[in-house]
Amino acid sequence: MLWDTPSPPPSDDGRGEGSCQYGWVVERLPKIVEEDDFVVRVWQPEDAEMLHEAVVESTEHLRPWHDWIAQEPLTISQRRALIEEWQRSWEHGEAVPMGVFQAGVVVGGSGYVNRKEHSVEIGYWTRAGHLRKGHASHAARLLTSAAFTVPEISHVEIHHDKANEASARIPRRLGYRLVKETPQAITAPGQMSIACLWIFTRQDLGDPSSVKHPANGLT
């Protein structure tokens, strides 16, 4: 359950502290990261229609790998309510899905998921009409660097099923290390029940520029 104590107001950059359901007070994760016209940011209620269009277009492309696709189709109203729920999660310092935009167009989704006291996981998906343009790699690179602006984060994780080679290329290219393969339950039809865990630590970072720039043409 979330702490009853109200969160302090955010700082000028929209950060500040929030309360986390696990019982420690945390600094909020970055709300937006950007590079030129490439932007990764927390979804806003007014994005519901754009998000809806991107997911509808990508449903069959995503179905083999993402268990949340089983909840589709959602209505635009349901999606707006979900976005509002995600915003509340961010306000309390928890993990949050984010939109990926290129020149104002939704090209996929990413974000911080599965927040723990000293780590956070990055997830990503690419819109069907924008595959193999490097968007997921670009988003993961920016979010990896930004995660370490939160003092308590010691490492960032990426998880994927072993059968999803497109997802595996991203942490490999960004300089993550594969540290574990473990059995997992199958939750989507393309999975082979082996979970791969990649990590990137604060020591690996050195400075934000040390997260490798992926080559063009990646997922």
MDTraj code that builds the backbone (N, CA, C; nanometers):
import mdtraj as md
import numpy as np

residues = "MET LEU TRP ASP THR PRO SER PRO PRO PRO SER ASP ASP GLY ARG GLY GLU GLY SER CYS GLN TYR GLY TRP VAL VAL GLU ARG LEU PRO LYS ILE VAL GLU GLU ASP ASP PHE VAL VAL ARG VAL TRP GLN PRO GLU ASP ALA GLU MET LEU HIS GLU ALA VAL VAL GLU SER THR GLU HIS LEU ARG PRO TRP HIS ASP TRP ILE ALA GLN GLU PRO LEU THR ILE SER GLN ARG ARG ALA LEU ILE GLU GLU TRP GLN ARG SER TRP GLU HIS GLY GLU ALA VAL PRO MET GLY VAL PHE GLN ALA GLY VAL VAL VAL GLY GLY SER GLY TYR VAL ASN ARG LYS GLU HIS SER VAL GLU ILE GLY TYR TRP THR ARG ALA GLY HIS LEU ARG LYS GLY HIS ALA SER HIS ALA ALA ARG LEU LEU THR SER ALA ALA PHE THR VAL PRO GLU ILE SER HIS VAL GLU ILE HIS HIS ASP LYS ALA ASN GLU ALA SER ALA ARG ILE PRO ARG ARG LEU GLY TYR ARG LEU VAL LYS GLU THR PRO GLN ALA ILE THR ALA PRO GLY GLN MET SER ILE ALA CYS LEU TRP ILE PHE THR ARG GLN ASP LEU GLY ASP PRO SER SER VAL LYS HIS PRO ALA ASN GLY LEU THR".split()
xyz = np.array([
    [0.0844, -0.1187, 0.0000],
    [0.0000, 0.0000, 0.0000],
    [0.0880, 0.1237, 0.0000],
    [0.0494, 0.2286, -0.0704],
    [0.1268, 0.3507, -0.0733],
    [0.1241, 0.4188, 0.0616],
    [0.2323, 0.4845, 0.0939],
    [0.2372, 0.5562, 0.2195],
    [0.1283, 0.6619, 0.2227],
    [0.0743, 0.6899, 0.3441],
    [-0.0294, 0.7912, 0.3582],
    [0.0280, 0.9327, 0.3561],
    [0.1561, 0.9445, 0.3894],
    [0.2173, 1.0767, 0.3906],
    [0.2199, 1.1345, 0.2508],
    [0.1687, 1.2564, 0.2293],
    [0.1690, 1.3122, 0.0951],
    [0.3100, 1.3359, 0.0437],
    [0.3276, 1.3217, -0.0875],
    [0.4579, 1.3444, -0.1475],
    [0.4902, 1.4932, -0.1453],
    [0.6180, 1.5282, -0.1240],
    [0.6568, 1.6679, -0.1355],
    [0.6333, 1.7161, -0.2774],
    [0.6146, 1.8452, -0.2983],
    [0.5924, 1.8950, -0.4339],
    [0.7141, 1.8703, -0.5199],
    [0.6963, 1.8482, -0.6505],
    [0.8098, 1.8242, -0.7374],
    [0.8981, 1.9461, -0.7487],
    [1.0262, 1.9211, -0.7810],
    [1.1180, 2.0306, -0.8046],
    [1.0886, 2.0931, -0.9396],
    [1.1656, 2.1959, -0.9745],
    [1.1382, 2.2682, -1.0990],
    [1.1486, 2.1808, -1.2219],
    [1.2274, 2.0717, -1.2141],
    [1.2418, 1.9847, -1.3307],
    [1.1391, 1.8725, -1.3302],
    [1.0389, 1.8802, -1.2391],
    [0.9341, 1.7794, -1.2372],
    [0.9724, 1.6537, -1.1622],
    [1.0821, 1.6585, -1.0890],
    [1.1271, 1.5396, -1.0173],
    [1.0784, 1.5445, -0.8734],
    [1.1662, 1.5603, -0.7754],
    [1.1262, 1.5604, -0.6357],
    [1.1162, 1.4200, -0.5818],
    [1.0646, 1.4071, -0.4604],
    [1.0536, 1.2764, -0.3966],
    [0.9109, 1.2266, -0.4021],
    [0.8989, 1.0950, -0.3973],
    [0.7674, 1.0340, -0.3881],
    [0.7755, 0.9177, -0.2919],
    [0.6624, 0.8650, -0.2512],
    [0.6623, 0.7474, -0.1659],
    [0.6417, 0.6242, -0.2509],
    [0.7104, 0.5179, -0.2179],
    [0.7045, 0.3957, -0.2977],
    [0.6341, 0.2869, -0.2191],
    [0.5603, 0.2018, -0.2889],
    [0.4830, 0.0985, -0.2222],
    [0.5698, -0.0003, -0.1458],
    [0.7009, -0.0045, -0.1742],
    [0.7855, -0.1000, -0.1046],
    [0.8342, -0.0472, 0.0296],
    [0.8083, 0.0810, 0.0617],
    [0.8363, 0.1293, 0.1951],
    [0.9559, 0.2209, 0.2096],
    [1.0271, 0.2540, 0.1015],
    [1.1361, 0.3489, 0.1127],
    [1.0994, 0.4751, 0.0357],
    [1.1523, 0.5886, 0.0823],
    [1.1275, 0.7145, 0.0122],
    [1.2288, 0.7266, -0.1002],
    [1.1808, 0.7571, -0.2193],
    [1.2672, 0.7569, -0.3360],
    [1.2561, 0.8883, -0.4110],
    [1.3596, 0.9180, -0.4853],
    [1.3511, 1.0281, -0.5805],
    [1.2779, 0.9772, -0.7032],
    [1.1919, 1.0601, -0.7576],
    [1.1178, 1.0192, -0.8759],
    [1.2119, 0.9952, -0.9933],
    [1.1745, 0.9002, -1.0751],
    [1.2500, 0.8722, -1.1968],
    [1.2301, 0.9857, -1.2972],
    [1.3236, 1.0026, -1.3910],
    [1.3069, 1.1088, -1.4905],
    [1.1728, 1.0976, -1.5622],
    [1.1098, 1.2130, -1.5831],
    [0.9789, 1.2179, -1.6483],
    [0.9919, 1.2293, -1.7992],
    [1.1043, 1.2855, -1.8436],
    [1.1269, 1.3054, -1.9868],
    [1.2766, 1.3038, -2.0150],
    [1.3164, 1.2386, -2.1232],
    [1.4537, 1.2465, -2.1742],
    [1.4431, 1.2722, -2.3239],
    [1.5322, 1.3516, -2.3772],
    [1.5206, 1.3867, -2.5185],
    [1.6562, 1.4143, -2.5789],
    [1.6606, 1.3995, -2.7098],
    [1.7814, 1.4259, -2.7870],
    [1.7363, 1.4712, -2.9252],
    [1.7580, 1.5986, -2.9541],
    [1.7073, 1.6587, -3.0776],
    [1.5549, 1.6414, -3.0830],
    [1.5016, 1.5816, -3.1900],
    [1.3551, 1.5664, -3.1980],
    [1.3086, 1.4290, -3.1501],
    [1.3963, 1.3561, -3.0818],
    [1.3628, 1.2242, -3.0276],
    [1.3326, 1.2410, -2.8787],
    [1.2118, 1.2046, -2.8373],
    [1.1661, 1.2306, -2.7012],
    [1.1075, 1.1031, -2.6404],
    [1.1480, 1.0746, -2.5177],
    [1.0872, 0.9667, -2.4390],
    [1.0298, 1.0343, -2.3149],
    [0.8992, 1.0231, -2.2952],
    [0.8363, 1.0935, -2.1832],
    [0.7175, 1.0150, -2.1291],
    [0.6787, 1.0509, -2.0073],
    [0.5612, 0.9915, -1.9457],
    [0.4377, 1.0244, -2.0301],
    [0.3543, 0.9234, -2.0545],
    [0.2314, 0.9462, -2.1303],
    [0.1409, 1.0443, -2.0564],
    [0.0712, 1.1295, -2.1328],
    [-0.0263, 1.2229, -2.0796],
    [-0.1664, 1.1805, -2.1244],
    [-0.2719, 1.2144, -2.0486],
    [-0.4072, 1.1743, -2.0886],
    [-0.4435, 1.2146, -2.2315],
    [-0.3929, 1.3282, -2.2747],
    [-0.4235, 1.3725, -2.4115],
    [-0.3533, 1.2891, -2.5185],
    [-0.2627, 1.1994, -2.4773],
    [-0.1951, 1.1090, -2.5705],
    [-0.2763, 0.9822, -2.5966],
    [-0.3893, 0.9651, -2.5289],
    [-0.4616, 0.8376, -2.5334],
    [-0.4944, 0.7938, -2.6752],
    [-0.5368, 0.8864, -2.7577],
    [-0.5740, 0.8489, -2.8940],
    [-0.4526, 0.8073, -2.9754],
    [-0.3413, 0.8796, -2.9589],
    [-0.2183, 0.8432, -3.0308],
    [-0.1667, 0.7076, -2.9858],
    [-0.1689, 0.6844, -2.8551],
    [-0.1257, 0.5544, -2.8028],
    [-0.2160, 0.4445, -2.8560],
    [-0.3444, 0.4694, -2.8576],
    [-0.4411, 0.3713, -2.9070],
    [-0.4097, 0.3327, -3.0515],
    [-0.3869, 0.4309, -3.1357],
    [-0.3565, 0.4039, -3.2765],
    [-0.2294, 0.3209, -3.2904],
    [-0.1265, 0.3535, -3.2109],
    [0.0008, 0.2813, -3.2201],
    [-0.0138, 0.1363, -3.1761],
    [-0.0897, 0.1135, -3.0687],
    [-0.1066, -0.0232, -3.0186],
    [-0.1925, -0.1050, -3.1140],
    [-0.3010, -0.0465, -3.1634],
    [-0.3870, -0.1192, -3.2580],
    [-0.3078, -0.1598, -3.3817],
    [-0.2254, -0.0695, -3.4305],
    [-0.1437, -0.0979, -3.5490],
    [-0.0417, -0.2085, -3.5222],
    [0.0010, -0.2222, -3.3967],
    [0.1136, -0.3096, -3.3624],
    [0.0740, -0.4374, -3.2908],
    [-0.0553, -0.4596, -3.2689],
    [-0.0991, -0.5697, -3.1830],
    [-0.0420, -0.7046, -3.2256],
    [-0.0561, -0.7396, -3.3527],
    [-0.0094, -0.8721, -3.3966],
    [0.1427, -0.8814, -3.3965],
    [0.2090, -0.7712, -3.4227],
    [0.3550, -0.7667, -3.4175],
    [0.4058, -0.7896, -3.2743],
    [0.3324, -0.7387, -3.1745],
    [0.3758, -0.7476, -3.0352],
    [0.3271, -0.8734, -2.9637],
    [0.2228, -0.9351, -3.0157],
    [0.1579, -1.0460, -2.9451],
    [0.2534, -1.1602, -2.9074],
    [0.3510, -1.1987, -2.9923],
    [0.4370, -1.3119, -2.9546],
    [0.5209, -1.2887, -2.8288],
    [0.5444, -1.1606, -2.7903],
    [0.6424, -1.1326, -2.6856],
    [0.5870, -1.0632, -2.5624],
    [0.4766, -0.9908, -2.5736],
    [0.4302, -0.9053, -2.4639],
    [0.2987, -0.9556, -2.4073],
    [0.3006, -0.9924, -2.2789],
    [0.1803, -1.0485, -2.2195],
    [0.0668, -0.9474, -2.2072],
    [0.1001, -0.8173, -2.2013],
    [-0.0053, -0.7164, -2.1870],
    [-0.0945, -0.7059, -2.3101],
    [-0.0470, -0.7582, -2.4231],
    [-0.1287, -0.7556, -2.5446],
    [-0.2541, -0.8424, -2.5270],
    [-0.2488, -0.9394, -2.4373],
    [-0.3660, -1.0243, -2.4131],
    [-0.4847, -0.9432, -2.3609],
    [-0.4587, -0.8247, -2.3052],
    [-0.5657, -0.7391, -2.2550],
    [-0.6333, -0.6588, -2.3662],
    [-0.5741, -0.6581, -2.4834],
    [-0.6301, -0.5822, -2.5954],
    [-0.7467, -0.6575, -2.6582],
    [-0.8427, -0.5842, -2.7178],
    [-0.8402, -0.4389, -2.7396],
    [-0.8975, -0.3611, -2.6216],
    [-0.8369, -0.2466, -2.5916],
    [-0.8907, -0.1511, -2.4969],
    [-0.9585, -0.0378, -2.5728],
    [-1.0526, 0.0274, -2.5092],
    [-1.1121, 0.1471, -2.5682],
    [-1.0208, 0.2662, -2.5403],
    [-1.0443, 0.3757, -2.6086],
    [-0.9653, 0.4961, -2.5835],
    [-0.9882, 0.5442, -2.4408],
    [-1.1099, 0.5340, -2.3912],
    [-1.1388, 0.5753, -2.2534],
    [-1.0626, 0.4890, -2.1536],
    [-1.0569, 0.3591, -2.1779],
    [-0.9805, 0.2704, -2.0895],
    [-0.8320, 0.3041, -2.0941],
    [-0.7858, 0.3385, -2.2117],
    [-0.6438, 0.3719, -2.2249],
    [-0.6130, 0.5027, -2.1520],
    [-0.7034, 0.5984, -2.1592],
    [-0.6837, 0.7244, -2.0879],
    [-0.6792, 0.6992, -1.9364],
    [-0.7670, 0.6138, -1.8867],
    [-0.7668, 0.5808, -1.7440],
    [-0.6361, 0.5119, -1.7046],
    [-0.5833, 0.4284, -1.7930],
    [-0.4568, 0.3600, -1.7671],
    [-0.3424, 0.4607, -1.7593],
    [-0.3428, 0.5578, -1.8500],
    [-0.2405, 0.6627, -1.8482],
    [-0.2458, 0.7399, -1.7166],
    [-0.3658, 0.7706, -1.6699],
    [-0.3798, 0.8419, -1.5435],
    [-0.3251, 0.7588, -1.4273],
    [-0.3446, 0.6280, -1.4344],
    [-0.2882, 0.5386, -1.3329],
    [-0.1360, 0.5394, -1.3386],
    [-0.0803, 0.5381, -1.4598],
    [0.0648, 0.5444, -1.4748],
    [0.1197, 0.6742, -1.4175],
    [0.0488, 0.7850, -1.4390],
    [0.0956, 0.9129, -1.3853],
    [0.1008, 0.9103, -1.2331],
    [0.0013, 0.8499, -1.1710],
    [0.0022, 0.8391, -1.0244],
    [0.1197, 0.7548, -0.9769],
    [0.1513, 0.6505, -1.0527],
    [0.2666, 0.5678, -1.0167],
    [0.3950, 0.6500, -1.0200],
    [0.4117, 0.7295, -1.1248],
    [0.5322, 0.8136, -1.1342],
    [0.5392, 0.9112, -1.0176],
    [0.4256, 0.9720, -0.9819],
    [0.4234, 1.0686, -0.8730],
    [0.4685, 1.0074, -0.7408],
    [0.4465, 0.8773, -0.7249],
    [0.4873, 0.8097, -0.6025],
    [0.6265, 0.7473, -0.6142],
    [0.6993, 0.7802, -0.7184],
    [0.8355, 0.7312, -0.7320],
    [0.8462, 0.5926, -0.7884],
    [0.7368, 0.5391, -0.8384],
    [0.7383, 0.4034, -0.8915],
    [0.7705, 0.4028, -1.0408],
    [0.7782, 0.2830, -1.0946],
    [0.8081, 0.2660, -1.2364],
    [0.6925, 0.3179, -1.3207],
    [0.7218, 0.3502, -1.4456],
    [0.6173, 0.4088, -1.5307],
    [0.6460, 0.3821, -1.6783],
    [0.5452, 0.3372, -1.7544],
    [0.5593, 0.3293, -1.8998],
    [0.5693, 0.4699, -1.9594],
    [0.6388, 0.4809, -2.0715],
    [0.6598, 0.6102, -2.1356],
    [0.6398, 0.5958, -2.2856],
    [0.6061, 0.7068, -2.3481],
    [0.5926, 0.7085, -2.4928],
    [0.7236, 0.7450, -2.5596],
    [0.7443, 0.6928, -2.6792],
    [0.8631, 0.7252, -2.7593],
    [0.8152, 0.8010, -2.8822],
    [0.8676, 0.9201, -2.9014],
    [0.8216, 1.0094, -3.0075],
    [0.9390, 1.0527, -3.0949],
    [0.9186, 1.0500, -3.2250],
    [1.0153, 1.1030, -3.3206],
    [0.9435, 1.2129, -3.3979],
    [0.9922, 1.3366, -3.3817],
    [0.9292, 1.4513, -3.4480],
    [0.7788, 1.4572, -3.4184],
    [0.7406, 1.4239, -3.2959],
    [0.6018, 1.4320, -3.2542],
    [0.5164, 1.3117, -3.2864],
    [0.5714, 1.2131, -3.3555],
    [0.4974, 1.0931, -3.3948],
    [0.5294, 0.9803, -3.2971],
    [0.4272, 0.9073, -3.2512],
    [0.4498, 0.7927, -3.1633],
    [0.5140, 0.6804, -3.2438],
    [0.6364, 0.6418, -3.2063],
    [0.7064, 0.5346, -3.2769],
    [0.7225, 0.4100, -3.1903],
    [0.6716, 0.4177, -3.0674],
    [0.6786, 0.3017, -2.9795],
    [0.6590, 0.3407, -2.8351],
    [0.6934, 0.2492, -2.7474],
    [0.6844, 0.2738, -2.6047],
    [0.8087, 0.2213, -2.5359],
    [0.8400, 0.2805, -2.4223],
    [0.9540, 0.2346, -2.3428],
    [0.9212, 0.2666, -2.1980],
    [1.0211, 0.2948, -2.1189],
    [0.9949, 0.3361, -1.9825],
    [1.0641, 0.2516, -1.8787],
    [1.0450, 0.2927, -1.7549],
    [1.1027, 0.2242, -1.6401],
    [0.9975, 0.1324, -1.5803],
    [1.0313, 0.0057, -1.5650],
    [0.9376, -0.0913, -1.5094],
    [1.0061, -0.1651, -1.3947],
    [0.9250, -0.2226, -1.3071],
    [0.9764, -0.3063, -1.1986],
    [1.0807, -0.2340, -1.1142],
    [1.0439, -0.1169, -1.0606],
    [1.1335, -0.0396, -0.9745],
    [1.1620, -0.1156, -0.8456],
    [1.2896, -0.1232, -0.8096],
    [1.3334, -0.1780, -0.6820],
    [1.4133, -0.0702, -0.6094],
    [1.4598, -0.1014, -0.4884],
    [1.5242, 0.0029, -0.4088],
    [1.6500, 0.0573, -0.4752],
    [1.7287, -0.0305, -0.5383],
    [1.8548, 0.0149, -0.5971],
    [1.8664, -0.0160, -0.7460],
    [1.7569, -0.0517, -0.8085],
    [1.7618, -0.0826, -0.9512],
    [1.6283, -0.0527, -1.0162],
    [1.6320, -0.0497, -1.1476],
    [1.5093, -0.0334, -1.2247],
    [1.5297, -0.1068, -1.3569],
    [1.4206, -0.1579, -1.4095],
    [1.4252, -0.2293, -1.5367],
    [1.3736, -0.1381, -1.6480],
    [1.4318, -0.1501, -1.7659],
    [1.3847, -0.0771, -1.8838],
    [1.3143, -0.1751, -1.9766],
    [1.1971, -0.1363, -2.0226],
    [1.1250, -0.2136, -2.1233],
    [1.1073, -0.1303, -2.2496],
    [1.0686, -0.1935, -2.3587],
    [1.0522, -0.1203, -2.4839],
    [0.9712, -0.2016, -2.5835],
    [0.9022, -0.1309, -2.6712],
    [0.8362, -0.1922, -2.7862],
    [0.8358, -0.0900, -2.8994],
    [0.8324, -0.1388, -3.0206],
    [0.8373, -0.0511, -3.1380],
    [0.7091, -0.0639, -3.2179],
    [0.6585, 0.0477, -3.2629],
    [0.5374, 0.0496, -3.3455],
    [0.5644, -0.0223, -3.4771],
    [0.4648, -0.0969, -3.5240],
    [0.4839, -0.1834, -3.6411],
    [0.5332, -0.1086, -3.7634],
    [0.4894, 0.0133, -3.7835],
    [0.5310, 0.0875, -3.9026],
    [0.6653, 0.1554, -3.8905],
    [0.7356, 0.1344, -3.7780],
    [0.8619, 0.2055, -3.7543],
    [0.9731, 0.1108, -3.7087],
    [0.9675, -0.0140, -3.7539],
    [1.0664, -0.1132, -3.7131],
    [1.2013, -0.0885, -3.7797],
    [1.3063, -0.1362, -3.7135],
    [1.4432, -0.1361, -3.7661],
    [1.4922, 0.0042, -3.8033],
    [1.4518, 0.1008, -3.7214],
    [1.5021, 0.2378, -3.7369],
    [1.5811, 0.2824, -3.6140],
    [1.6028, 0.1905, -3.5223],
    [1.6831, 0.2206, -3.4047],
    [1.6091, 0.2880, -3.2911],
    [1.4762, 0.2965, -3.2970],
    [1.4028, 0.3722, -3.1962],
    [1.4111, 0.3090, -3.0565],
    [1.3945, 0.1772, -3.0460],
    [1.4002, 0.1125, -2.9150],
    [1.5403, 0.1239, -2.8550],
    [1.6427, 0.1087, -2.9368],
    [1.7803, 0.1233, -2.8887],
    [1.8072, 0.2655, -2.8412],
    [1.7590, 0.3616, -2.9176],
    [1.7777, 0.5031, -2.8823],
    [1.7099, 0.5330, -2.7489],
    [1.5857, 0.4867, -2.7335],
    [1.5128, 0.5096, -2.6090],
    [1.5832, 0.4438, -2.4917],
    [1.6280, 0.3200, -2.5088],
    [1.6942, 0.2481, -2.3998],
    [1.8249, 0.3158, -2.3606],
    [1.8963, 0.3683, -2.4581],
    [2.0215, 0.4390, -2.4271],
    [1.9946, 0.5636, -2.3434],
    [1.8976, 0.6437, -2.3843],
    [1.8673, 0.7656, -2.3099],
    [1.8171, 0.7342, -2.1686],
    [1.7305, 0.6331, -2.1579],
    [1.6760, 0.5985, -2.0266],
    [1.7819, 0.5378, -1.9353],
    [1.8759, 0.4636, -1.9923],
    [1.9844, 0.4071, -1.9114],
    [2.0667, 0.5190, -1.8488],
    [2.1098, 0.6146, -1.9291],
    [2.1888, 0.7262, -1.8760],
    [2.1097, 0.8052, -1.7730],
    [1.9831, 0.8334, -1.8038],
    [1.9015, 0.9159, -1.7152],
    [1.8740, 0.8474, -1.5823],
    [1.8654, 0.7150, -1.5808],
    [1.8361, 0.6430, -1.4564],
    [1.9399, 0.6733, -1.3489],
    [2.0635, 0.6955, -1.3893],
    [2.1705, 0.7166, -1.2917],
    [2.1746, 0.8585, -1.2372],
    [2.0833, 0.9441, -1.2821],
    [2.0685, 1.0745, -1.2166],
    [1.9932, 1.0593, -1.0847],
    [1.9335, 0.9425, -1.0616],
    [1.8674, 0.9115, -0.9342],
    [1.9726, 0.8460, -0.8442],
    [2.0098, 0.9089, -0.7343],
    [2.1256, 0.8626, -0.6567],
    [2.1188, 0.7177, -0.6111],
    [1.9996, 0.6685, -0.5758],
    [1.9932, 0.5330, -0.5195],
    [1.9990, 0.4223, -0.6237],
    [1.9915, 0.4565, -0.7513],
    [1.9971, 0.3535, -0.8559],
    [2.1419, 0.3098, -0.8765],
    [2.1702, 0.1815, -0.8521],
    [2.3060, 0.1290, -0.8713],
    [2.3205, 0.0546, -1.0028],
    [2.2098, 0.0013, -1.0544],
    [2.2180, -0.0669, -1.1836],
    [2.0819, -0.0671, -1.2523],
    [2.0861, -0.0819, -1.3843],
    [1.9673, -0.0866, -1.4691],
    [1.9616, -0.2249, -1.5328],
    [1.8414, -0.2797, -1.5426],
    [1.8238, -0.4141, -1.5966],
    [1.7401, -0.4112, -1.7242],
    [1.7662, -0.5066, -1.8113],
    [1.6794, -0.5367, -1.9253],
    [1.6529, -0.6870, -1.9227],
    [1.5257, -0.7244, -1.9306],
    [1.4836, -0.8641, -1.9311],
    [1.4142, -0.8948, -2.0636],
    [1.4343, -1.0149, -2.1149],
    [1.3596, -1.0582, -2.2341],
    [1.3624, -1.2101, -2.2407],
    [1.2689, -1.2667, -2.3147],
    [1.2713, -1.4108, -2.3382],
    [1.3834, -1.4421, -2.4371],
    [1.4482, -1.5554, -2.4176],
    [1.5638, -1.5909, -2.5011],
    [1.5285, -1.6014, -2.6487],
    [1.4041, -1.6342, -2.6794],
    [1.3650, -1.6463, -2.8194],
    [1.3543, -1.5115, -2.8896],
    [1.3484, -1.4038, -2.8130],
    [1.3303, -1.2705, -2.8725],
    [1.4660, -1.2087, -2.9038],
    [1.5210, -1.2475, -3.0152],
    [1.6546, -1.2017, -3.0535],
    [1.6576, -1.0524, -3.0820],
    [1.5476, -0.9971, -3.1336],
    [1.5441, -0.8532, -3.1596],
    [1.5632, -0.7748, -3.0299],
    [1.5005, -0.8201, -2.9217],
    [1.5184, -0.7542, -2.7924],
    [1.6602, -0.7738, -2.7400],
    [1.7193, -0.8884, -2.7642],
    [1.8545, -0.9164, -2.7153],
    [1.9586, -0.8258, -2.7791],
    [1.9369, -0.7869, -2.9035],
    [2.0355, -0.7022, -2.9716],
    [2.0529, -0.5683, -2.9022],
    [1.9489, -0.5199, -2.8360],
    [1.9545, -0.3855, -2.7788],
    [2.0507, -0.3772, -2.6603],
    [2.0346, -0.4567, -2.5540],
    [2.1324, -0.4466, -2.4449],
    [2.2739, -0.4840, -2.4883],
    [2.2837, -0.5777, -2.5803],
    [2.4165, -0.6182, -2.6289],
    [2.4878, -0.4996, -2.6942],
    [2.4178, -0.4261, -2.7772],
    [2.4770, -0.3129, -2.8468],
    [2.5050, -0.1946, -2.7547],
    [2.4266, -0.1818, -2.6470],
    [2.4430, -0.0689, -2.5562],
    [2.5499, -0.0920, -2.4503],
    [2.6071, -0.2109, -2.4470],
    [2.7135, -0.2380, -2.3504],
    [2.6677, -0.3026, -2.2223],
    [2.5438, -0.3503, -2.2174],
    [2.4968, -0.4278, -2.1031],
    [2.5685, -0.5634, -2.1009],
    [2.5678, -0.6266, -1.9835],
    [2.6262, -0.7601, -1.9686],
    [2.5165, -0.8621, -1.9393],
    [2.5175, -0.9714, -2.0118],
    [2.4246, -1.0806, -1.9842],
    [2.4751, -1.1546, -1.8611],
    [2.3953, -1.1556, -1.7540],
    [2.4421, -1.2140, -1.6289],
    [2.3676, -1.3405, -1.5889],
    [2.2516, -1.3662, -1.6477],
    [2.1758, -1.4815, -1.6008],
    [2.0726, -1.5244, -1.7041],
    [2.0540, -1.6551, -1.7154],
    [1.9420, -1.7130, -1.7890],
    [1.8701, -1.8078, -1.6945],
    [1.7409, -1.7874, -1.6759],
    [1.6654, -1.8686, -1.5805],
    [1.5339, -1.9146, -1.6418],
    [1.4810, -2.0274, -1.5970],
    [1.3497, -2.0717, -1.6451],
    [1.2409, -1.9728, -1.6035],
    [1.1416, -1.9577, -1.6894],
    [1.0286, -1.8719, -1.6571],
    [0.9021, -1.9305, -1.7177],
    [0.7889, -1.8901, -1.6625],
    [0.6615, -1.9328, -1.7192],
    [0.6397, -1.8638, -1.8532],
    [0.5790, -1.9330, -1.9466],
    [0.5456, -1.8733, -2.0762],
    [0.4208, -1.7885, -2.0591],
    [0.4309, -1.6599, -2.0934],
    [0.3179, -1.5685, -2.0803],
    [0.2742, -1.5082, -2.2136],
    [0.3468, -1.5428, -2.3205],
    [0.3128, -1.4948, -2.4549],
    [0.3529, -1.6040, -2.5540],
    [0.2842, -1.6133, -2.6676],
    [0.2993, -1.7312, -2.7542],
    [0.4361, -1.7500, -2.8192],
    [0.5177, -1.6456, -2.8315],
    [0.6467, -1.6617, -2.8961],
    [0.7597, -1.7005, -2.8027],
    [0.7332, -1.7056, -2.6748],
    [0.8380, -1.7288, -2.5759],
    [0.8806, -1.8754, -2.5690],
    [1.0070, -1.8949, -2.5223],
    [1.0589, -2.0307, -2.5075],
    [1.0860, -2.0659, -2.3614],
    [1.0379, -1.9841, -2.2679],
    [1.0425, -2.0088, -2.1226],
    [1.1808, -1.9967, -2.0605],
    [1.2709, -1.9206, -2.1248],
    [1.4009, -1.8899, -2.0653],
    [1.4152, -1.7382, -2.0608],
    [1.4298, -1.6838, -1.9398],
    [1.4424, -1.5392, -1.9222],
    [1.5896, -1.4999, -1.9204],
    [1.6242, -1.3981, -1.9977],
    [1.7603, -1.3456, -2.0015],
    [1.7652, -1.2144, -1.9239],
    [1.8627, -1.2001, -1.8367],
    [1.8807, -1.0790, -1.7573],
    [2.0121, -1.0119, -1.7952],
    [2.0023, -0.8856, -1.8371],
    [2.1180, -0.8033, -1.8695],
    [2.1249, -0.6890, -1.7689],
    [2.2457, -0.6485, -1.7288],
    [2.2577, -0.5350, -1.6379],
    [2.3628, -0.4361, -1.6879],
    [2.3421, -0.3111, -1.6484],
    [2.4375, -0.2027, -1.6717],
    [2.4495, -0.1295, -1.5393],
    [2.5702, -0.1232, -1.4826],
    [2.5887, -0.0685, -1.3488],
    [2.6378, 0.0758, -1.3542],
    [2.6283, 0.1425, -1.2395],
    [2.6808, 0.2787, -1.2286],
    [2.8317, 0.2799, -1.2575],
    [2.9016, 0.1739, -1.2182],
    [3.0454, 0.1647, -1.2484],
    [3.0689, 0.1504, -1.3980],
    [2.9795, 0.0790, -1.4680],
    [2.9908, 0.0680, -1.6130],
    [2.9723, 0.2032, -1.6793],
    [2.8915, 0.2872, -1.6155],
    [2.8544, 0.4146, -1.6772],
    [2.9728, 0.5078, -1.6886],
    [3.0436, 0.5336, -1.5764],
    [3.1537, 0.6289, -1.5788],
    [3.0993, 0.7688, -1.5971],
    [3.0594, 0.8005, -1.7190],
    [2.9875, 0.9245, -1.7482],
    [2.8787, 0.8885, -1.8482],
    [2.7746, 0.9737, -1.8620],
    [2.6605, 0.9366, -1.9448],
    [2.6946, 0.8975, -2.0874],
    [2.8039, 0.9509, -2.1421],
    [2.8378, 0.9213, -2.2810],
    [2.8911, 0.7801, -2.2988],
    [2.9168, 0.7087, -2.1882],
    [2.9743, 0.5743, -2.2015],
    [2.8710, 0.4696, -2.2401],
    [2.7421, 0.5017, -2.2316],
    [2.6437, 0.4095, -2.2850],
    [2.6546, 0.4158, -2.4361],
    [2.6839, 0.3028, -2.4980],
    [2.7193, 0.3015, -2.6391],
    [2.6041, 0.3472, -2.7285],
    [2.6381, 0.4197, -2.8324],
    [2.5401, 0.4577, -2.9322],
    [2.5199, 0.3389, -3.0263],
    [2.3970, 0.2896, -3.0380],
    [2.3745, 0.1756, -3.1283],
    [2.3866, 0.2166, -3.2734],
    [2.4239, 0.1201, -3.3562],
    [2.4291, 0.1460, -3.5003],
    [2.2879, 0.1610, -3.5544],
    [2.2756, 0.2334, -3.6644],
    [2.1446, 0.2482, -3.7289],
    [2.0948, 0.1121, -3.7767],
    [1.9632, 0.1015, -3.7857],
    [1.9045, -0.0208, -3.8407],
    [1.8669, -0.1228, -3.7372],
    [1.8880, -0.0915, -3.6082],
    [1.8479, -0.1842, -3.5043],
    [1.7021, -0.1620, -3.4699],
    [1.6449, -0.2577, -3.3980],
    [1.5054, -0.2461, -3.3570],
    [1.4849, -0.1229, -3.2704],
])
top = md.Topology()
chain = top.add_chain()
for i, resn in enumerate(residues, 1):
    res = top.add_residue(resn, chain, resSeq=i)
    for name in ("N", "CA", "C"):
        top.add_atom(name, md.element.get_by_symbol(name[0]), res)
traj = md.Trajectory(xyz[None], top)
